[in-house]
Every structure is written in C-alpha cells, then in structure tokens.
Amino acid sequence: MQRLTQLALLRIGYKLTVNTRREKVLLAEEAALVALEGGRIVARGEVARAPLAAEATGDLSEATRDRFIAKAHEELPALLSGPLSAFAQERAEALSEDHDRLRAASGGSTRVSVEPVLPPDVIGLFTLLPAEDYAMASKALTDRAAWPSLTLRGTPINPATLKTIAATQDTGSTRARYRIRKGLTIREEIAIAFRVGQAPYDAFAQVENASAEATRRFI
C-alpha cells in the first residue's frame, strides 16, 4: 500500500421489475467491498480485501485515530453521492445484463430490469495508512528541556507551512506587522507569550486535590 486507502463495506439494495403477464417488483440486496484512494475506487472484491490480511505496523494514538475518523466522516457524503453511488449503478447494470444473458440462453420471454436503491448503505468504513504515514502520524515531537509541558503528536503543521513559518524574516516591517513590542524580536515575543500561557497550566498541574473549582479557576 503506497497511499492512504479507505475500505468501504457496502450494502446495496436493488429493485427488480419482472415483466411478465403481470408486472412484479422484487427487492434484493448484496454486500460489496471497495477500496478508495483519493476519492476514486481502485479495487473491489477480493483485491480490496487483500490489505486487511497484512500485518499492522502498530496502533495510532487515540487523538490521531479520532482525527482520521472525523475526516472519514466528513468525506463520506461526497463518497456516497459520487463514486459509491456510481459503483451501485454499475453493479445494477451488470446484474441486468446477467439476467438478459440468462433469458437468451434459456429462450425465455421474461424480462427483468434492475435499478439500484441510492445511495448504498455503508456498513463499515476503514482507513488504512501506509507504514511511512503511520510513523509520521504516530511520532511524538517533544523537547522537555525547553518546553516541559508541550507534547505534539502527528503533523499538526504540514512541512510546507512549517518551512514558510521558519523562513519569516525578523525585520522592522515584519515586527510592526505582527505588533511585536519594541526591543523584542519575533522569537523572543513568541517565547514570552508561550511561557505566560504555560505558567497557569504548570500551576494547575501541581494541584494535589483535583476539583471542579480548581478547573474553573484555571479556565
């Protein structure tokens, strides 16, 4: 697996219209598994199932896992109205063609049309990460000496943005734009602001008897 992959386990409903002397409407369902990358279906069936047999590199932290789950939920409506509904329509057309071939082979006159019930139901949605992405998402970035209360997990700032921030020139015009106090550099202003914010947290963390009142005073 080279990219983040989503596996969607679908329940697809169909309306079958049987055209005989008296028209009959039947309902049918099937389960299907598809793999998606970048909003596109790239595999289905047993091929889509194959990544589930791979040994996991490890577990994500709870916060990182929640972030990926929230993102999957956010993207689901677009998947349902786009590639997943298109897949259900494709399956309905394939089933209709199967019925036509069976009718032709048997010499029968009964015609069956198949329509999908859209959107399909998503029974399960799984997000699989390549080993490289897992290592990046799970890596803890901590400098306890400089920032004793700071621990960052994952990649809250992407590399391109971080490079832009690091490249900011500490000039007079830049300090004026950010309203840096006179006599201080941008880095010094950031360090002071962080320590001012860090001090109440450190005091709160040392409270021996946790209580709602202690939390209220901290907030």
C-alpha positions as CSV (number, residue, x, y, z in Angstrom):
1,M,0.0,0.0,0.0
2,Q,1.5,3.3,-1.1
3,R,-1.2,5.8,-0.2
4,L,-3.9,6.2,2.4
5,T,-6.7,3.8,1.5
6,Q,-10.3,3.6,2.6
7,L,-12.2,0.4,2.5
8,A,-16.0,0.7,2.3
9,L,-18.2,-2.3,3.1
10,L,-21.5,-1.6,1.3
11,R,-25.0,-3.0,1.4
12,I,-26.5,-2.3,-2.0
13,G,-30.3,-2.6,-2.5
14,Y,-31.9,-3.3,-5.8
15,K,-35.4,-3.0,-7.2
16,L,-36.1,-5.8,-9.7
17,T,-39.0,-5.3,-12.0
18,V,-40.1,-8.6,-13.6
19,N,-42.0,-8.0,-16.8
20,T,-44.4,-11.0,-17.3
21,R,-48.1,-11.0,-17.9
22,R,-48.4,-9.3,-14.5
23,E,-45.5,-7.0,-13.6
24,K,-43.9,-7.9,-10.3
25,V,-41.5,-5.8,-8.2
26,L,-38.9,-7.6,-6.1
27,L,-36.3,-6.3,-3.7
28,A,-32.8,-7.7,-3.4
29,E,-29.6,-6.9,-1.6
30,E,-25.9,-7.7,-1.9
31,A,-22.8,-6.8,0.1
32,A,-19.7,-5.4,-1.6
33,L,-16.3,-4.3,-0.6
34,V,-14.5,-1.5,-2.4
35,A,-11.1,0.3,-1.9
36,L,-10.8,4.0,-2.5
37,E,-7.8,6.3,-2.9
38,G,-8.2,10.0,-3.3
39,G,-12.0,9.7,-3.8
40,R,-11.6,7.0,-6.5
41,I,-12.5,3.3,-6.4
42,V,-9.2,1.5,-7.2
43,A,-10.2,-2.1,-6.2
44,R,-13.2,-4.2,-5.3
45,G,-14.0,-7.7,-4.0
46,E,-11.0,-9.9,-3.0
47,V,-8.5,-7.4,-4.3
48,A,-9.9,-4.8,-2.0
49,R,-9.9,-7.3,0.9
50,A,-6.2,-8.1,0.5
51,P,-4.8,-5.2,2.6
52,L,-6.7,-6.5,5.6
53,A,-4.5,-9.6,5.7
54,A,-1.4,-7.5,6.0
55,E,0.2,-7.3,9.5
56,A,-0.3,-3.9,11.1
57,T,2.8,-1.9,11.9
58,G,1.3,-0.6,15.1
59,D,-1.6,1.3,16.7
60,L,-2.3,5.1,16.4
61,S,-2.7,7.2,19.4
62,E,-6.3,7.9,20.4
63,A,-6.1,11.6,19.3
64,T,-4.7,10.7,15.9
65,R,-7.2,7.9,15.4
66,D,-10.0,10.3,16.3
67,R,-8.7,12.8,13.7
68,F,-8.7,10.2,10.9
69,I,-12.2,9.0,11.9
70,A,-13.5,12.6,11.9
71,K,-12.0,13.2,8.4
72,A,-13.6,10.0,7.1
73,H,-17.0,11.1,8.4
74,E,-16.5,14.5,6.8
75,E,-15.7,13.0,3.4
76,L,-18.4,10.3,3.5
77,P,-21.3,12.4,2.0
78,A,-19.2,13.2,-1.1
79,L,-18.2,9.5,-1.5
80,L,-21.9,8.4,-1.2
81,S,-23.1,10.8,-3.8
82,G,-20.1,10.2,-6.1
83,P,-18.1,7.0,-6.5
84,L,-20.1,4.8,-4.2
85,S,-23.4,5.6,-6.0
86,A,-21.7,5.2,-9.4
87,F,-20.5,1.8,-8.3
88,A,-24.0,0.7,-7.2
89,Q,-25.3,1.9,-10.6
90,E,-22.6,-0.1,-12.3
91,R,-23.5,-3.2,-10.4
92,A,-27.2,-2.8,-11.2
93,E,-26.3,-2.6,-14.9
94,A,-24.1,-5.7,-14.7
95,L,-26.9,-7.7,-12.9
96,S,-29.4,-6.6,-15.6
97,E,-27.1,-7.8,-18.3
98,D,-26.7,-11.2,-16.5
99,H,-30.5,-11.6,-16.5
100,D,-30.6,-10.8,-20.2
101,R,-28.0,-13.4,-21.0
102,L,-29.8,-16.0,-18.9
103,R,-33.1,-15.2,-20.6
104,A,-31.4,-15.5,-24.0
105,A,-29.8,-18.8,-23.1
106,S,-33.0,-20.3,-21.7
107,G,-35.2,-19.0,-24.5
108,G,-37.5,-17.3,-22.0
109,S,-39.5,-14.2,-22.6
110,T,-39.5,-12.8,-19.1
111,R,-37.5,-9.5,-18.9
112,V,-36.0,-8.2,-15.7
113,S,-34.8,-4.7,-15.1
114,V,-32.6,-3.8,-12.2
115,E,-32.4,-0.4,-10.5
116,P,-30.2,0.4,-7.6
117,V,-31.5,2.0,-4.4
118,L,-29.3,5.0,-3.9
119,P,-27.2,5.8,-2.0
120,P,-25.9,2.5,-0.9
121,D,-25.7,1.8,2.9
122,V,-22.2,1.9,4.3
123,I,-21.9,-0.8,6.9
124,G,-18.2,-0.2,7.7
125,L,-15.6,2.3,6.6
126,F,-11.9,1.6,7.3
127,T,-8.9,3.9,6.9
128,L,-5.6,2.2,6.2
129,L,-2.3,4.0,6.4
130,P,1.0,3.1,4.7
131,A,3.8,2.3,7.2
132,E,5.5,5.6,6.4
133,D,2.4,7.6,7.1
134,Y,1.8,5.7,10.3
135,A,5.3,6.5,11.5
136,M,4.7,10.2,10.8
137,A,1.2,10.3,12.3
138,S,2.4,8.5,15.5
139,K,5.7,10.3,16.1
140,A,5.8,12.3,19.2
141,L,7.7,15.6,19.0
142,T,8.8,16.6,22.4
143,D,11.5,18.9,23.8
144,R,11.1,18.6,27.5
145,A,14.1,20.8,28.4
146,A,12.8,23.9,26.5
147,W,9.0,23.3,26.8
148,P,8.3,20.9,29.8
149,S,4.5,20.9,29.3
150,L,4.4,20.7,25.5
151,T,3.9,17.4,23.6
152,L,2.8,17.4,19.9
153,R,1.7,14.2,18.2
154,G,1.2,13.7,14.5
155,T,1.7,16.5,12.0
156,P,-0.4,19.5,13.1
157,I,1.5,21.7,10.7
158,N,2.5,20.3,7.3
159,P,6.1,20.6,6.2
160,A,5.5,23.3,3.5
161,T,3.7,25.6,6.0
162,L,6.4,24.9,8.7
163,K,9.1,25.9,6.1
164,T,7.2,29.2,5.4
165,I,7.0,30.0,9.1
166,A,10.6,29.2,9.7
167,A,11.6,31.4,6.8
168,T,9.9,34.5,8.1
169,Q,12.4,37.4,8.2
170,D,12.7,39.2,11.5
171,T,12.8,42.8,10.1
172,G,11.4,46.1,11.4
173,S,8.4,45.9,9.0
174,T,7.6,42.3,10.0
175,R,7.8,43.2,13.7
176,A,5.5,46.1,13.1
177,R,3.0,44.0,11.1
178,Y,2.9,41.4,14.0
179,R,2.8,44.3,16.6
180,I,5.9,43.0,18.3
181,R,6.8,45.1,21.4
182,K,9.8,47.4,20.9
183,G,13.0,45.9,22.0
184,L,11.9,42.3,21.3
185,T,12.5,40.0,18.3
186,I,9.7,37.8,16.9
187,R,11.2,34.7,18.5
188,E,11.5,36.5,21.9
189,E,7.9,37.6,21.7
190,I,6.7,34.1,20.9
191,A,8.8,32.6,23.8
192,I,7.4,35.1,26.3
193,A,3.8,34.5,25.2
194,F,4.3,30.8,25.5
195,R,5.8,31.0,28.9
196,V,3.0,33.3,30.1
197,G,0.5,30.8,28.9
198,Q,2.5,27.9,30.3
199,A,2.7,29.2,33.8
200,P,-1.0,28.8,34.7
201,Y,-1.0,25.3,33.3
202,D,2.0,24.3,35.3
203,A,0.4,25.6,38.5
204,F,-2.9,23.8,37.6
205,A,-0.9,20.5,37.0
206,Q,0.5,20.7,40.5
207,V,-2.9,20.9,42.3
208,E,-3.0,17.9,44.6
209,N,-6.7,17.7,45.0
210,A,-8.4,18.0,41.6
211,S,-11.8,19.6,41.8
212,A,-14.3,21.4,39.6
213,E,-13.4,24.7,41.4
214,A,-9.7,24.3,40.6
215,T,-10.7,23.7,36.9
216,R,-12.9,26.8,36.9
217,R,-10.1,29.0,38.4
218,F,-7.7,27.7,35.7
219,I,-10.1,28.4,32.9
